[in-house]
Amino acid sequence: MKITTPIRILVLTILLALPNSLQSQNTQTESSADIIIYGGTSAAVIAAVEAKQSGKSVIVVSPDKHLGGLTSGGLGWTDTGDKSVIGGLSRDFYHRVFMHYDEKEAWNWQAKEAYGNKGQGTRAMDGESRTMWIFEPHVAENIFEDYIKEFKIQVDRDEWLNRENGVVIKNGKIISITTLSGKTYSGKMFLDATYEGDLMATAGVSYHVGREGRDVYGEEWNGVQTGVLHHKHWFLSDISPYVVPGDPSSGVLPRVSAEAPGAKHSGDNKIQAYCFRTCMTNHDANRLPFPKPENYDPLQYELLARSLATGRKDFFEKFDGIPNYKTDTNNHGPLSSDNIGMNYDYPEASYERRKEIIQEHEDYQKGFYWFVANDPRIPNDIQSEMQKWGLAKDEFTDNGNWPHQIYVREARRMIGKHVMTENELLKKRPTPNSVGMGSYTMDSHNVQRYIKEDGFVQNEGDIGVNTSGPYEISYGSLVPKKEECENLLVPVCVSSSHIAFGSMRMEPVFMILGQSAAAAAVLAIDNNLPVQEIDYQKLKTTLEKKGQILHK
């Protein structure tokens, strides 16, 4: 067959272009920007928006496919504290939530009037400030995706930091990071916006895992807290921890430690429990029955059956209502969705081990719901109510309607230029160089389940200490010591003690600190300075112009 001249030219053009095309694909494995943000949390997205608004190039390198972390991962009943100290882009997020629910189309399962504007202490939807603090998971994720599109932010998803040799440091600065896929990202400034602090740790920055002893920072509420019973998440009655009640020779029930809990106020390497913030519904048209895990074992929930048998009736108190007949369901009671004691190695574990831990938590929690809905030992009034509930069909649709983000309540915490402690939160001493404010109770979920000296089971670590109003958060808690790294900021695994982090770990605060960290990174770039040496007064002026609340 004769090839005509136009076709011959077209074929030649394609052949000549092939090497250049392949070369272009190869060069895409190396990217650069003024600011590289590692993480896909709410803090990561907000930091990227701040960087773009300030005229800097930015790349979000996200191990997560879904953006927003816990904010889009089921935590729709926002733990806010004093809402008046939530400013800047963090408040803008909640304004965008308001704008969504101000539209009739947002109420597809429930009339807006039927929701009743329920909220935590105040209205969920505040027309005066045009903010809304309670929302469905997919609504939050869509808002984060809108930020990405609106500001044309490059996000590389499912990119996991090479934690062995993926961080190149020269003269005290991170030059580049490389992911397991082989992609390399170079930048002038780096932010670790993960819940785990993997970039921070791989860069050689100091950090702590677990609870400090009381004497480390002179705190009353740090360390082991045996005998402290602040909430309802403990056994109100004497419950035997043994397979055969009262018989130690029969063995200890699952999820009970046979080890001593440790001396009161002593430090340890244990962390507060994780769970998933599940989105449930009792609206039949949108409800899926709770799935039964393949490895379901009713013995795992024996302590719950024994507790309910004593007449305990407070099972449904944390089915917090969000729009469209849904919930943000959290832990409540002595044995609930919190998987106590099963996450100690998560912060520093390999990716493979973390996946195992996450799966174990998922199996445990699904089994917990199945147990309550189906086991014959559950009291009829509780079981009949539980059978009305299930997972929401229209949430987390690519993950079996199960949240894509486990609630990492704490992992690593940086030991940086300034360590935030309960002393600053309780205003016992001043906080230098505020870059934002928090106000939520110093809150720790249970850390361990143990056997008391009298032979009965009890939980330990659940604490709630009021901060008596908002407190300032120091810029020094976002940056490492200068000798460890000069161009890294850490807005999530902030420099703080265990008990101080219990308040600072709230999602609105992470967004506040994400914006402040990015603004500081911009100043450091513009003035060619280490992040530890920027002019705080300039940072303060910048943040206040952007609506951040630094003082009260």
N, C-alpha and C positions, 0 to 999 in steps of 0.2 A: 504494500500500500504506500502510495506516495504521500509524504508529509508536506503540507503546504507551508509557505514561508511564515505566515503569522503564527501557526502552531509551533513551528520550529523555534521561533523567537521566544514564545511563551515557555516552552520546555527548557530552553537554555537559561532563561531568566530564573526559573524555579531552581535549577541545578546550581546556579551561581549563588543563589540566596541561601541555600541549605547550610553551608558552613557558618555563615554569619548568624543564622537562626540558632544553630546549636551553640555557638559561642555566646549568644545572648542568654541562653538558658543557663549556661555555666556561670556567667557573671552574676546571675541572680542569687547565687549561693553566698555572695558577699554584699552586704548592705550597710549603709551608714546614715546617721542622722545626728543632729545636735544632741538629742536626748533619746536614750534607749530605755524603755520601760519593760521590765520582765514581770509578767503576771496578767491575769484576766479579771481581777477583782473590780469592785466598784471604785476603789482607790486608783487602780490602774487607768480606767477609762477617764475619770475626772482629771487625773494628772495629765493625761494626753490632751484633753480639751484645753487645759490651762496652758500647756506648752504651745499648742497651735494658736491660741488667742494671743499669746505673747510673741508670736512671729518666729517661733523656732520649729525646725523640722523634728519629727518624732516618729518612732516606730514602736508599736506595742508587740512584744514577743510573748505570746500567750500559750501556756501549756493547755489551757482550757479551750474547748470549742465554743462554749457558751460564755458570754461576757456578763460580768456583774457579781460573780461570787455568790455569797449568801443573799444579797439583796434580790437577785433574780432566781435564787435557788430555794425559795420557800419561805424566807424570813420576811413575810409581808406585813407582820404586826410589828412595826418598827419600834425598837427600844430607843426612845428619844431622850428621856429625862426632860430637862428644860428646853423646850423647842426654840426659845428666843435666842439661844446661843448658836443655833445652827444657821450659818450664813453662807455667802458665796455660792459656788457651784453646787454644793451639797443642798442648799435650799432650792436652787434652781431645779434640781432633780425632783424634789417633792412638789414644786410648782408644776412641773410637767405631768406628774401623776394627777394633780388636781385638774389640769386642763383635759386630760384623757377622760376622767370620770365626770367631767362637766358636760360631756356629750351623751346624748340619749343612747347612741349606738353602743356605748361601753357596757350597758346594763342588759346583756343578752339573756341571762337566766333569771334575773331578779329586778324588780322595779327599784329605781333609785330611792323612792320614798320608803319602800319596804326594808331597805338596809338600815334605815334609821340613824345613819351618821354616827355609828358606834365608834368609840375610840378609847385610848388609854388615858383616862383621867379627863381628857378634853375631846373635842370633836375630831373625828377622823378627817373630815373635810372642813377646812377652815376658810370660809368665803372671804373673810376680812383680809387674811394674809395670802389668800389664793394658794394654799398648800394643802396637800393630802398626805397622810402618814401611813395609811393602810391600803394595801393593793394586792392584786393577783401576781403570781410569779411572771407570767408571760408579758404582763404590762410593763414590769420593770425591765425585763430583757429587751423589749422593743424600744424603750426609751434609751437604753445604752446603745443599741444599734443605731438609733436616730442620731445620737451624738457622733458616732463614727462616720456616718454618711454626711452629716451636716458640716463637719469640720475636715472631711476628706483625710481621715487618719488611716495610715497603713497599719493593719493588724495581721500578723502572721500567726495563725492558730495551730494548735496541736504541735507546738514547737517546745521541746523539753530541754532545759539546760543540761549540757554535759557536765555532770558534777565531779567528774574525775580530773579533767584537764581542760574544761571549756571556758575558763576565765583567764585572760592574759592581762597581767599587771606589769606596769613599768613605771619606775620612779614614784611609787605610791599611788598610781592611778590605774583604773581599769581601762584598758585599751580596747578590748573587744570581748564578746561572749560568743560561744559556739554551742549550737544545739545538737541533739543526738542525730538529727537528720543531716548534719554537716553544714548547716547554714551558719555564717558568721556575721555578727553585727558589731560594728564599731561606732563609737560615739564620744562626745565630749563629757557627757554626764549620764549616769545610770541610776535608775530607781528600781529597787526591789519591792514590788507591790504584791507579793504572794503571801498567803497565810503561813507558809512554812519557812520562809526566809532562806531559800536555797541559794540564791545569788549571793546574799550577804555572807553565808557560811562558806561557800566555795571561794569567795574572795579573801577569806582569812580574817574576817571581822569577828571580834569577840561576841559571844552570846551565852545565854543561859537557857536550860530546859528544866522545868520543874519548879518547885517552891523553894524560895530562899528561907533559911532559918530566921527567926524573929530578930536576931542580933545583927544580921548582915546590914540592914538599913534602919534598924531601930523601929520596927513596925510591930504593932499589936496583932494584926490580923493576917500575918504571913505564917508559913509553915503548917505543920499538922494541927488540926483544930478539933481533936476528939472532945466530945462533950458539948460542942457548940451546935445548937439546933435552931437555925434562924428561919428556915422555911418549913414547908410540910413534906419535904422530900426525904423523910426518914421514917423508920418503923416506929409507930406509936405504941405498939404492943410487943410483948415478948414473943419473938418468933425464933424457932429453932433453925439453925443453919445446916442441919444434918439430914441425910437422905431419909433415915428413919428418925422422926422427931425425938430429940433427947438422947440419941444413941450415937456418940462420936465414932464408934467402931464401924458404923454403917457408911462412913465417908461424908465429905463435905459436899453440899449442893453446888452445882455450877454457878460461876460468877460470884463466889464468895472466897476471899483470900484467907488461907489458914495462917498467914504471917501476921505478926504483931503490927499495928498501924504506925508505930514510931512514937517517940516522946512528943508530948504537946509542944508546939512551936518549933520543932526541929525541921530542918530542910530535908527534901528528898527529890527524886527525879521523876515524880509522878505529876500528871497533869489532869485538869478537870475533864469530865467525860464529854464525848462527842455524841451526836445523834444526827438524824435528818429532820429538817423542818418540813413535815409532810403536808401536802395540800389535799385536804379531804373535802368531801361534800356529802350531804344527805338529800340532795336533789336527784331523784331517780333518773331523770333524763340525762344526767351528766355523771352518773355514779358507776364505778366499777367495783365489784366485791374485792375485798382484800385478798391478794394472792397468797397461796400457801407455798412457802419455800420447799424445795426438794429435800433439803436436809432438816426439815422441821422436827424438833424434839421438845415435847411438852415439859420435860424435866427442867429445861432452861428457865421456865417461868413459874416453877413450884413456889418460890417465895411470894410471888404475887397472889397465887391462889390462897396461900396461908394468911396473907395480910388481909385480903378481902373477906376471908372467913371470919375475921374478928369483928366485922360490921363496918369496915371503912367504906365510905360512900363518895369520896371526893375525886372520882376517876376522871370526870370530864371537864375539869376546871381550866385546862389549857387548850381547849378547842376554840381558839380565838377566832372570831368571825371576821372574814374579809369579804369584799363584794362578791355578788353572784352566788350566794349560798355556799361559800367555801370557807375553809379554815387555814390558818397557819397553826398547825398542831405541834405543841412543844411538850417536853418532859413534864410530868407531874406525879409526885408520889414516890414511895420508897423503891419500887421497881417499875420502871416505865421505859420510855424510848431512849433515855440515856444509857449507854452501854458501859457501865462503870468498870474501870480497871482494864479495859481491853485496848487501850490506845497508847500505852506508855512509850512504845518504841516508834510510833508514827513520825514524830518530828524529824528524826535523823535517819529513818529507814530508807532503803532503796525504793525506787519507783515500783518495782515488782512487789516488794513487801507492803508498801502503802496500798496497792491495789487489793492485796489479800485482806488487809485490815478493813478497808472500805467495804469489800464484799461481805466480810464477816459481820460488820455493823448493819449492812442492808439485810442480810439473812436474819439476824437477831431481831431487828425492828419489824420486819414483815411477819416473822413468827410471833412476835408479841401481839400484833394486831389480830392475827388469825386466832391465837390462843383465846383472847378476850371474846371474840365473836363466836367461837365454836366449842370451847372446852366446857364440858358439863359441870365443872366445879365453880364456874363463874356465876355469881348471883344473878337470878333472872332479870332483875330490873336493870342491871348494868349490861348484861349480854343482849337483851332485847333492844336497848338503845344503841349499842355498838353495831348491831346488825343493820341499822339504818344508815350507817356511814360506809364510805368507801373512798377510793382514790378518784380524783377528778379526771374525767376522760380528756379534757381539753388542756391539760397542763403536762409539761415534760413529755410531749407526744413521741419523741424519738428515743425515750429511755423507759418505756414501759410505764409511763405516768409516775415515775419515781424521780425525786430530785436528783439533779446532776451534780450537786455540790454537797458534800458532807460538812457538817458544822464543826469546823476546826476552831474550837473556842480558844485554844492557845497552842502554840508549838514552840519554836525558838523565839527568844526575845533578845534583841541586841543589847549589849552593854556598851553604850555609846558615850558621847561627850557629856551628857547629863542623863541620869537615871531618874525617871519619875517614880515616886513611891507614895504610900498612903499619906505621908507627911505633907506633901504638896497638895494632894487631893482633899485632905482635911483642913487645909490652910494653916497647918502648924508651922510652916515656913514658906517663904515666897518662892514663886516660880520665875526663873529668869527667861526673858525673851519669848513671850507668848506668840504662838503661831496658830492658835485656835483654842477652843474650849470644849470640855466635856462636862457632864453633869449626872450621868446615870449612877445608880448605886454600885459600889464596889461588889461585884457579883461573881461568885465562883460556884459552879455546879459541883456535885459530889466527885471526889477524887478516888475513893476506895470504899470497898465493902468488906468488913472484917468481923471477927468474932470477939465479942467483949469477954471480959474476965468472968462474967456470970454465965457464959455459955450461949448467949443469944446474939443474933446478928444485928449489925447496925451499919449505917453509912457514915462517911466522914468527908468533910471538905466543903460542904454546902454552906455558903456564907453570903450575907447581904448586909452591907454596911452603908448607910446613907452618908453622902458627902456633904450634906447640909448646904446645898446650893452649888452652882457651877464653879469650876476650877480651870485655871489656865494650863496649857500644855506647852512645854518648853521646846524651842527650836533644837536645842541640844539633844533632845530625845529622838530626833530624826536623822542624826548624822553620827557616823562612827568617830572614834578617836582619830585625830589627824594622822598619827603615825601608822594607822592601820589602812586607811583609804581616804583619798582626798576628793573623790568625785562620785561618791555613792550616797544616796538618801534612801531611807527605809521608813515609809509611812504606815506600814501595817505591823510588822514585827518590831514595834518601836521599843526604844530603850526604857524599860520599866520593870518593876518588881511584879511578881505573880499577882498580888492583890490589887495593885494599881492598874494593871492590865485588865483586871476583871471589870473595870469601868470603862477604860479607854477603848476596849475591843468592839465597841458598837459601830455598826455600819455608817451612820451619819458622821461619826468622828473619823472613820477611815477616809471618807470622801473629803472631809475638811482637811485632813493632813495630806492627802494626795495632792490637793490643789496647792497647799502651802509648800510642799516639797518641790513641786514643779516650778513654782514661782522662785524659790530659792535657787534651783538649778539654773534658771534663766539668768539671775543676777550673777551667779558664779561664772557663767560663760561670758557674759558681757564685760565683766571686770577681770577676767582671767585669774580667778582666785579659787583656792580650795573651798569646799562648801563650809568648812569650819571658820573661814575668815571673812565671809561676806559681811557687809554693813547691815546690821540688824535694823537700824532705823530706816534704811531704804526698803528693806523687806517689809517692815511694819507698814510703811506708807503705801506700798504696793498692795498689800493684802487688804488693808482697810478700804482702799479705793475700789477693790473688787468685792466688797461686801462681807469679808470675813469678820467675825466677832472675836476680838482678841482679849477684851476686858469686859467686866460687868460691874 
